[in-house]
């Protein structure tokens, strides 16, 4: 038996106790980064689905209720987990944009004027915006903030602009 062989080991076999610890120290950060990347990816998918659902619900409100405060409030209520504010301006990176256009989508038609002949020829366009940021510092630095937006367009079904009198589905 030589000095290199420990007690209770077979001749010709070296001890490898520290090798597993060294390999784990090399693999653990990569594995942890991979797992946290999967969590961040799941959060991004959740955020996009929430933004899309908020736009759909805002449009559902808009087709029977043309009060923009009610529309933005309904859309923001669907995205409370993201912290989207109904009062934020349409130009911000997080917010709700509400517009009414003609059926071709080229601009605000005269049908939305106070004395317009037929509001039913208009479409409601609701856009919800949100900026996603990863919680993992390394991934957040690499990909940066990701702007998410979803737009929903539906034709108006009925006309109602009075606050408190219009339905909110």
C-alpha positions as CSV (number, residue, x, y, z in Angstrom):
1,X,0.0,0.0,0.0
2,X,1.4,3.4,-0.9
3,X,1.0,6.6,0.9
4,X,-1.4,8.0,-1.7
5,X,-3.9,5.3,-1.1
6,X,-6.2,6.0,1.9
7,X,-7.3,3.5,4.4
8,X,-10.3,1.5,3.2
9,X,-9.7,2.2,-0.5
10,X,-8.9,-0.4,-3.0
11,X,-5.3,-0.4,-4.4
12,X,-5.0,1.6,-7.6
13,X,-8.1,3.7,-7.0
14,X,-7.7,7.4,-6.1
15,X,-10.0,9.4,-3.9
16,X,-12.5,11.7,-5.7
17,X,-14.4,13.3,-2.9
18,X,-13.4,16.9,-3.7
19,X,-14.0,16.5,-7.4
20,X,-17.8,16.4,-7.1
21,X,-17.7,19.6,-5.0
22,X,-15.5,21.4,-7.6
23,X,-17.8,20.2,-10.5
24,X,-20.9,21.4,-8.6
25,X,-19.2,24.8,-8.0
26,X,-18.7,25.1,-11.8
27,X,-22.2,23.9,-12.8
28,X,-24.3,25.5,-10.1
29,X,-24.2,29.2,-11.4
30,X,-25.1,28.1,-14.9
31,X,-27.9,25.9,-13.7
32,X,-29.2,28.6,-11.4
33,X,-29.1,31.2,-14.3
34,X,-31.0,28.7,-16.5
35,X,-33.7,28.1,-13.9
36,X,-34.2,31.9,-13.3
37,X,-34.2,32.5,-17.0
38,X,-37.2,30.1,-17.3
39,X,-38.9,31.9,-14.5
40,X,-38.4,35.3,-16.2
41,X,-39.6,33.8,-19.5
42,X,-42.8,32.6,-17.8
43,X,-43.3,36.1,-16.3
44,X,-42.9,37.7,-19.7
45,X,-45.5,35.3,-21.2
46,X,-47.9,36.1,-18.3
47,X,-47.4,39.8,-18.8
48,X,-48.1,39.6,-22.5
49,X,-51.3,37.5,-21.9
50,X,-52.4,40.0,-19.3
51,X,-51.8,43.0,-21.6
52,X,-53.8,41.2,-24.4
53,X,-56.7,40.4,-22.1
54,X,-56.8,44.0,-20.8
55,X,-57.0,45.3,-24.4
56,X,-59.8,42.8,-25.2
57,X,-61.8,43.8,-22.1
58,X,-61.3,47.5,-22.9
59,X,-62.7,46.9,-26.4
60,X,-65.6,44.9,-25.1
61,X,-66.5,47.9,-22.9
62,X,-66.0,50.4,-25.8
63,X,-68.4,48.7,-28.2
64,X,-71.3,49.5,-25.8
65,X,-69.9,52.4,-23.8
66,X,-67.9,55.2,-25.6
67,X,-66.9,56.9,-22.3
68,X,-63.1,56.8,-22.5
69,X,-62.6,56.9,-18.7
70,X,-64.8,53.8,-18.4
71,X,-62.9,52.0,-21.1
72,X,-59.5,52.8,-19.7
73,X,-60.6,51.9,-16.2
74,X,-61.9,48.6,-17.3
75,X,-58.7,47.8,-19.2
76,X,-56.5,48.8,-16.3
77,X,-58.7,46.8,-13.9
78,X,-57.8,43.7,-15.9
79,X,-54.1,44.4,-15.6
80,X,-53.9,45.3,-11.9
81,X,-51.1,42.7,-11.4
82,X,-48.9,44.7,-13.8
83,X,-49.7,48.1,-12.3
84,X,-51.1,49.7,-15.4
85,X,-52.7,53.0,-14.7
86,X,-55.8,54.1,-16.5
87,X,-54.9,57.8,-16.0
88,X,-51.5,57.6,-17.6
89,X,-51.2,59.4,-21.0
90,X,-51.3,57.4,-24.2
91,X,-47.7,58.3,-25.0
92,X,-46.3,56.7,-21.9
93,X,-44.7,53.2,-22.0
94,X,-47.3,51.8,-19.5
95,X,-50.9,52.8,-20.1
96,X,-54.2,52.5,-22.0
97,X,-54.9,54.2,-25.3
98,X,-58.5,54.6,-26.6
99,X,-59.4,55.8,-30.0
100,X,-62.5,55.7,-32.3
101,X,-62.0,55.4,-36.0
102,X,-64.0,54.8,-39.1
103,X,-64.4,51.2,-40.3
104,X,-61.3,51.5,-42.5
105,X,-59.1,52.5,-39.6
106,X,-57.9,55.7,-41.2
107,X,-58.8,58.2,-38.6
108,X,-61.5,59.8,-36.4
109,X,-64.7,59.9,-38.5
110,X,-67.4,62.4,-38.3
111,X,-69.7,59.7,-36.9
112,X,-68.0,60.2,-33.5
113,X,-68.9,63.9,-33.4
114,X,-71.6,65.0,-31.0
115,X,-74.3,65.1,-33.7
116,X,-72.9,62.3,-35.9
117,X,-75.3,60.4,-38.0
118,X,-74.4,56.9,-37.0
119,X,-71.8,55.9,-34.4
120,X,-72.2,52.3,-35.4
121,X,-70.1,52.8,-38.5
122,X,-67.1,53.5,-36.2
123,X,-64.7,51.0,-34.6
124,X,-63.2,51.2,-31.1
125,X,-59.4,50.8,-30.9
126,X,-57.9,50.0,-27.5
127,X,-54.2,49.6,-27.0
128,X,-52.6,48.6,-23.7
129,X,-48.9,49.1,-23.2
130,X,-46.5,47.7,-20.6
131,X,-42.7,47.6,-20.2
132,X,-41.5,44.2,-19.0
133,X,-38.2,44.0,-16.9
134,X,-36.6,40.8,-16.0
135,X,-36.0,40.2,-12.2
136,X,-32.8,38.3,-12.8
137,X,-30.0,40.9,-12.8
138,X,-27.8,39.2,-15.4
139,X,-30.7,38.5,-17.8
140,X,-32.2,42.0,-17.2
141,X,-28.9,43.6,-18.1
142,X,-28.5,41.5,-21.3
143,X,-32.0,41.9,-22.7
144,X,-33.0,45.2,-21.1
145,X,-36.6,46.3,-20.8
146,X,-39.1,44.8,-23.3
147,X,-42.0,47.0,-24.4
148,X,-45.2,44.9,-24.7
149,X,-48.3,46.2,-26.4
150,X,-51.6,44.7,-27.6
151,X,-54.3,46.3,-29.7
152,X,-57.9,45.2,-30.0
153,X,-60.3,46.6,-32.6
154,X,-64.1,46.0,-32.6
155,X,-67.1,47.7,-34.3
156,X,-69.4,49.7,-32.1
157,X,-72.7,47.9,-31.2
158,X,-74.6,50.7,-29.5
159,X,-74.1,54.3,-28.7
160,X,-73.7,55.6,-25.2
161,X,-71.5,58.4,-24.0
162,X,-73.1,59.4,-20.7
163,X,-71.1,58.7,-17.6
164,X,-72.8,56.3,-15.2
165,X,-75.6,55.5,-17.7
166,X,-73.7,53.2,-20.0
167,X,-73.2,49.4,-19.4
168,X,-69.8,48.1,-18.4
169,X,-69.6,44.4,-19.3
